């Protein structure tokens, strides 16, 4: 089914959301033994801040749109044809936005009983081997700025976004402005081509990369963890969200004209298969993939140059992100 969903382009990230969510299920009903999280974590922005009451409100909102009766509304909704529910999507999305809710995995009080980032920070998720990563230009919308803006205007927009994210913690804000080159120097702004400019770098750090890095650090305390970043591709196929799946499934299309990319795809398929079998991606004949630990923060860069073992992915930026998330979690504990 996954291959069918993948080839149709319908659910390229859906299986990842299910895999990650499965780690959060209470121990007495868990069935998974390993997990792979590609370009998406339970800590994406504020999406997983939703409480059980907010999750219930999503259902209530949909029920009102579909004119569910007060008596047995769930039975009524389950009786509707899929086409009727899908047709209600535009109106449903508008209503959800007006209520400041988000269509995503949240705490339903049963399958996901607690706030996911807190689950991982406290080591209560399934203690199973985890492979986790992101892509260099993940989430195209995350770093989007006005294409007609000047470089100075684009930087100003990035500054506004940094200030919005870190503004309530002045010390973190100052550090963030510095590392993103918004204090008059280049800071830690990367010139690595697959990363794009400052806007894209900040967007990917916020929406994918630093979340994955934080989760890898926390999960590595209780189970084997392997982190990657995917940066391979061509000008027509940059390393955007889900681009690595072409390599995971060996479906390269016109990228198959490049021998180095074919080799990389074969290596990736071997890593993923080995991990599925044993919980360790490594095997004879493959470049060594270091196990993540909090000291070395080892990971592999999957790029056009091949498989490269590196350390501390975007440490300057992601350390600030982790500190903010930690403070936010601590604040949630306050009465």
C-alpha positions as CSV (number, residue, x, y, z in Angstrom):
1,X,0.0,0.0,0.0
2,X,2.8,2.4,0.8
3,X,4.3,1.9,-2.6
4,X,1.0,2.6,-4.2
5,X,0.5,5.7,-2.2
6,X,4.1,6.8,-3.0
7,X,3.7,6.2,-6.8
8,X,0.4,8.1,-6.8
9,X,2.0,11.1,-5.0
10,X,-0.8,11.1,-2.4
11,X,0.9,10.2,0.9
12,X,4.6,10.8,0.6
13,X,4.8,11.9,4.2
14,X,1.8,10.2,5.6
15,X,3.6,7.0,6.6
16,X,6.2,9.1,8.4
17,X,3.6,10.8,10.5
18,X,2.1,7.4,11.4
19,X,5.5,6.0,12.2
20,X,6.4,8.8,14.6
21,X,3.0,8.9,16.2
22,X,3.3,5.1,16.9
23,X,6.3,5.9,19.1
24,X,4.0,7.9,21.3
25,X,1.4,5.2,21.9
26,X,1.3,4.0,25.5
27,X,3.6,1.0,26.2
28,X,0.7,-1.5,26.8
29,X,-0.5,-1.1,23.2
30,X,2.7,-0.6,21.3
31,X,3.6,-3.0,18.5
32,X,6.5,-1.3,16.7
33,X,10.1,-2.4,17.0
34,X,11.9,0.3,14.9
35,X,11.0,3.7,13.5
36,X,12.1,5.8,10.5
37,X,11.2,9.5,10.6
38,X,11.9,11.3,7.3
39,X,11.3,15.1,7.1
40,X,8.9,15.5,9.9
41,X,8.7,15.2,13.7
42,X,6.2,15.5,16.5
43,X,7.7,19.0,17.1
44,X,6.9,20.8,13.9
45,X,6.3,24.4,14.8
46,X,3.3,24.5,17.1
47,X,1.3,21.9,15.3
48,X,1.4,19.4,18.2
49,X,0.3,21.9,20.8
50,X,-3.3,20.9,20.4
51,X,-5.0,19.5,23.4
52,X,-7.6,16.7,23.5
53,X,-10.3,19.4,23.7
54,X,-8.9,21.1,20.6
55,X,-8.7,17.8,18.8
56,X,-12.4,17.1,19.7
57,X,-13.3,20.6,18.4
58,X,-11.9,19.5,14.9
59,X,-14.5,16.8,14.8
60,X,-17.3,19.0,16.1
61,X,-16.4,21.6,13.4
62,X,-16.5,19.0,10.6
63,X,-19.8,17.6,12.0
64,X,-21.4,21.0,11.8
65,X,-20.4,21.5,8.2
66,X,-21.7,18.1,7.3
67,X,-24.9,18.7,9.2
68,X,-24.4,15.8,11.7
69,X,-27.4,15.3,14.0
70,X,-27.1,15.7,17.7
71,X,-28.1,12.1,18.1
72,X,-25.3,9.7,17.2
73,X,-23.3,12.2,15.1
74,X,-20.3,9.8,14.9
75,X,-22.5,7.1,13.4
76,X,-23.9,9.6,10.9
77,X,-20.4,10.8,9.8
78,X,-19.2,7.2,9.4
79,X,-22.1,6.6,7.1
80,X,-21.2,9.4,4.7
81,X,-19.5,8.6,1.4
82,X,-15.9,9.6,1.2
83,X,-16.7,12.0,-1.7
84,X,-19.0,14.0,0.4
85,X,-16.4,14.4,3.2
86,X,-13.7,15.4,0.7
87,X,-16.0,17.9,-0.9
88,X,-16.4,19.6,2.5
89,X,-12.6,20.1,2.8
90,X,-12.3,23.7,1.7
91,X,-15.1,24.9,4.0
92,X,-13.6,22.8,6.8
93,X,-10.1,24.2,6.4
94,X,-11.5,27.7,6.4
95,X,-13.4,27.1,9.6
96,X,-10.4,25.5,11.3
97,X,-8.2,28.4,10.4
98,X,-10.8,30.8,11.9
99,X,-10.7,28.9,15.1
100,X,-6.8,28.9,15.1
101,X,-6.7,25.1,15.0
102,X,-4.5,23.0,12.8
103,X,-5.2,19.8,10.9
104,X,-2.5,17.5,12.2
105,X,-1.6,14.9,14.8
106,X,-2.5,16.1,18.3
107,X,-3.2,14.7,21.7
108,X,-6.4,12.7,21.5
109,X,-6.0,11.5,25.1
110,X,-5.6,7.9,24.1
111,X,-3.3,7.0,21.3
112,X,-1.3,10.2,21.9
113,X,-2.0,10.9,25.6
114,X,0.5,13.7,26.2
115,X,2.3,16.6,24.5
116,X,4.7,14.8,22.1
117,X,7.8,17.0,22.7
118,X,7.5,16.4,26.4
119,X,7.2,12.7,25.8
120,X,10.5,12.6,24.0
121,X,12.2,15.0,26.4
122,X,11.3,12.8,29.3
123,X,12.2,9.5,27.5
124,X,8.7,8.1,27.6
125,X,8.4,7.2,23.9
126,X,8.9,3.7,22.6
127,X,12.6,2.8,23.3
128,X,13.2,1.4,19.8
129,X,15.9,2.1,17.3
130,X,15.2,5.3,15.3
131,X,16.5,6.6,12.0
132,X,15.7,10.3,11.6
133,X,16.6,13.1,9.2
134,X,15.7,16.0,7.0
135,X,16.5,17.5,3.7
136,X,18.8,20.5,2.9
137,X,15.9,22.5,1.3
138,X,13.1,20.8,3.1
139,X,9.7,22.3,3.2
140,X,9.8,24.8,0.2
141,X,7.4,27.2,1.8
142,X,9.4,27.5,5.0
143,X,12.0,29.9,3.6
144,X,9.9,31.6,1.0
145,X,10.2,35.4,0.7
146,X,9.0,37.9,-1.9
147,X,10.8,36.9,-5.1
148,X,10.8,40.6,-6.2
149,X,12.4,41.8,-2.9
150,X,15.9,43.0,-2.8
151,X,18.5,41.1,-0.8
152,X,18.2,43.7,2.0
153,X,14.4,43.4,2.0
154,X,14.7,39.6,2.2
155,X,17.0,39.8,5.2
156,X,14.6,42.2,6.8
157,X,11.9,39.7,6.4
158,X,14.1,36.9,7.9
159,X,14.9,39.2,10.8
160,X,11.2,39.7,11.5
161,X,10.6,36.0,11.5
162,X,13.5,35.4,13.9
163,X,12.2,38.1,16.2
164,X,8.8,36.6,16.1
165,X,10.1,33.1,17.0
166,X,12.6,34.1,19.7
167,X,11.3,37.5,20.9
168,X,10.1,36.4,24.3
169,X,13.6,35.2,25.2
170,X,15.9,38.2,24.7
171,X,19.1,36.2,25.2
172,X,18.1,33.6,22.7
173,X,17.0,36.3,20.3
174,X,20.4,38.0,20.4
175,X,22.2,34.7,19.7
176,X,19.8,33.9,16.9
177,X,20.2,37.3,15.2
178,X,23.9,36.8,15.3
179,X,24.1,33.2,13.9
180,X,21.7,34.1,11.1
181,X,23.9,37.1,10.0
182,X,21.4,39.7,11.1
183,X,23.8,41.7,13.3
184,X,26.0,43.1,10.5
185,X,28.2,40.1,10.1
186,X,27.9,36.8,8.2
187,X,27.4,34.9,11.5
188,X,26.8,31.2,10.9
189,X,25.0,31.7,7.5
190,X,26.1,28.7,5.4
191,X,27.4,29.0,1.9
192,X,26.7,25.3,1.2
193,X,24.7,25.4,-2.1
194,X,22.1,22.8,-1.2
195,X,21.0,25.0,1.8
196,X,20.1,28.1,-0.2
197,X,20.1,31.6,1.2
198,X,19.5,32.8,4.8
199,X,15.7,32.8,4.4
200,X,15.6,29.1,3.4
201,X,18.2,28.2,6.0
202,X,16.1,29.7,8.8
203,X,12.9,28.2,7.4
204,X,14.3,24.7,7.2
205,X,16.0,25.0,10.6
206,X,12.6,26.0,12.1
207,X,10.3,23.7,10.3
208,X,12.3,20.5,9.9
209,X,16.1,20.3,10.6
210,X,16.4,21.5,14.2
211,X,13.3,19.6,15.3
212,X,14.9,16.4,13.9
213,X,18.2,17.2,15.6
214,X,16.5,17.9,18.9
215,X,14.5,14.7,18.8
216,X,17.6,12.7,17.8
217,X,19.5,14.0,20.9
218,X,16.7,13.2,23.3
219,X,15.9,9.8,21.8
220,X,19.5,8.7,21.7
221,X,19.5,8.7,25.5
222,X,17.2,5.6,25.5
223,X,17.7,3.8,22.2
224,X,20.0,3.6,19.2
225,X,19.6,6.6,17.0
226,X,20.9,7.4,13.5
227,X,20.6,10.8,11.9
228,X,21.0,11.9,8.3
229,X,20.6,14.9,6.1
230,X,19.8,14.5,2.5
231,X,21.4,17.0,0.1
232,X,21.6,15.2,-3.2
233,X,19.9,16.0,-6.5
234,X,20.1,18.1,-9.6
235,X,19.0,21.6,-10.5
236,X,15.6,20.2,-11.6
237,X,15.4,17.9,-8.5
238,X,16.8,19.8,-5.5
239,X,16.7,18.3,-2.0
240,X,13.3,19.6,-1.1
241,X,10.7,17.9,1.1
242,X,10.3,14.2,0.3
243,X,13.0,14.3,-2.4
244,X,14.9,11.5,-0.6
245,X,12.1,9.0,-1.3
246,X,13.0,8.8,-4.9
247,X,16.4,7.4,-3.7
248,X,14.8,5.2,-1.0
249,X,12.6,3.5,-3.5
250,X,15.1,3.6,-6.4
251,X,12.8,5.7,-8.6
252,X,15.3,8.3,-9.9
253,X,13.7,9.1,-13.3
254,X,16.0,11.4,-15.2
255,X,18.4,11.5,-12.3
256,X,19.4,8.0,-13.2
257,X,21.6,9.5,-15.9
258,X,24.1,10.5,-13.2
259,X,26.2,7.4,-12.0
260,X,27.0,9.0,-8.6
261,X,23.3,9.4,-7.9
262,X,22.5,5.9,-8.9
263,X,25.2,4.7,-6.5
264,X,23.9,6.9,-3.7
265,X,20.4,5.5,-4.2
266,X,21.7,2.0,-4.0
267,X,23.5,2.8,-0.8
268,X,20.4,4.5,0.7
269,X,18.3,1.5,-0.1
270,X,20.8,-0.7,1.6
271,X,20.9,1.5,4.7
272,X,17.1,1.6,5.0
273,X,16.8,-2.2,4.4
274,X,19.5,-3.0,7.0
275,X,17.8,-0.7,9.5
276,X,14.4,-2.3,8.9
277,X,16.0,-5.7,9.5
278,X,18.2,-5.1,12.5
279,X,17.8,-1.5,13.8
280,X,21.3,-0.6,12.5
281,X,21.8,0.8,8.9
282,X,25.4,-0.4,8.7
283,X,26.7,-3.4,6.9
284,X,29.9,-4.6,5.1
285,X,30.6,-2.6,2.0
286,X,28.8,0.6,3.1
287,X,30.4,3.8,4.4
288,X,30.1,3.8,8.2
289,X,27.0,5.6,9.6
290,X,27.9,6.8,13.1
291,X,25.4,6.2,15.9
292,X,24.2,9.5,17.3
293,X,25.2,10.5,20.8
294,X,24.9,13.8,22.6
295,X,28.7,14.4,22.6
296,X,29.7,13.8,19.0
297,X,26.3,14.3,17.4
298,X,27.3,12.2,14.5
299,X,25.2,11.9,11.3
300,X,25.7,11.2,7.6
301,X,25.4,13.8,4.8
302,X,23.8,12.0,1.8
303,X,24.9,14.3,-1.0
304,X,26.1,14.3,-4.6
305,X,29.6,13.6,-3.3
306,X,28.4,10.4,-1.7
307,X,28.0,9.4,2.0
308,X,29.9,11.5,4.4
309,X,30.1,11.0,8.1
310,X,29.9,14.4,9.9
311,X,29.2,15.9,13.3
312,X,27.0,18.4,14.9
313,X,24.5,19.4,12.2
314,X,23.8,23.1,12.4
315,X,24.9,23.1,16.1
316,X,24.9,26.9,16.5
317,X,21.3,27.3,15.2
318,X,19.8,24.1,16.6
319,X,21.2,24.6,20.1
320,X,19.2,27.8,20.3
321,X,16.1,26.1,19.0
322,X,16.4,23.3,21.6
323,X,16.9,25.8,24.4
324,X,13.7,27.6,23.3
325,X,11.7,24.4,23.1
326,X,13.0,23.4,26.5
327,X,12.0,26.7,28.1
328,X,8.6,26.4,26.4
329,X,8.1,22.9,27.8
330,X,9.1,24.1,31.3
331,X,6.6,26.9,31.0
332,X,3.8,24.4,30.2
333,X,4.5,22.7,33.5
334,X,3.8,25.8,35.5
335,X,0.4,25.9,37.1
